[in-house]
């Protein structure tokens, strides 16, 4: 016999009236920011939408899943489960007697990437490949509901400035304010000039599912939760995924590079996009931190909002030590470009003109003696204070 979570047990009869539901399948409440997400055993997810949710918003998600399933032909996207009457969306009644739109989808196998303790570079690259495949498919998807305003739109993150006062730590508040300042000064205008299309917009570490391999590593088994879909530049989608894939990585720039390498192997990114990535992923982290500060004020115990803040804080702590120029160069190289502007031209000229260079020393360096002056080296002087030329040339 099933053991339903107490706060969703009232839905069992309504769900059973619409979909095939075994008595042994429990209804288990899952985390969610706005909607009621319910696991139906281990095979399906029931989405009971927020009060007043527009039907067009649900239709957009259903249409996007159907479109991507046809375009991709892959198994790592959920598919919609129709009712006995072949309906994709129905109306259920909540505990307050209010109508709520509801729909059901298959449950992708695997566990959240956030729950993986050892996150290999191979897995990160595989996420990049899968994300790019999804991005290619979504680029051809259109729906009127993509044109909407939500707080997670990276084209418009400056609303978060209004919550800076909630950050008590002066250093952290200054860091977050600085990130938003850089966005406004250096990113907003060029980002707004990039083409926009449908993007997932929330590929965080809980919306990526993976499965353990027998010999180590992981396979991507699911990219889920299309509820934050909007129309936006694809580099916004890349920045969001990149920010979460860097969490708790001992070498965050390497993780970023592997993800970009995987993504660009399927969908190459232009330099104009890549050069916005580093400040843009920091903007996402800043918005997440400030949104959490705002919601924590109203709902101090809300687990969904606070669930990923600890690793975000740890990554924010490490960002000041990373030179933005080094980060930009690493991103460019990972995408197949020279690390610096005109780098390939300079290297080509050096290769062509090296024979014409004037000598710097009066003897060829290839014949020079190699000295080991380390503390334990054979050539270390007995007294470095009174070092003379004879000791170095003997």
Secondary structure by P-SEA (a helix, b strand, c coil): ccccccccccaaaaaaacccccccbbbbbbbbccbbbbbcccccccccccccccaaaaaaaaaaaaaaaaacccccbbbbbbccccccbbbbbccccbbbbbbbbbbbccccccccccccaaaaaaaaaaaaaaaaaacccccccccccccccccccccccccccccccaaaaaaaaaaaaaaacccaaaaaaccccccccccccccbbbbbcccbbbbbcccccccccccccaaaaaaaaaaaaacccccaaaaaaaaaaaaaacccccaaaaaacaaaaaaaaaaaaaaaaaaaaaccccccccccaaaaaaaaaacccccaaaaaaaaaaaaccccccaaaaaaaaaaacccccccccccccccbbbbbcccccccccccccccccccccc
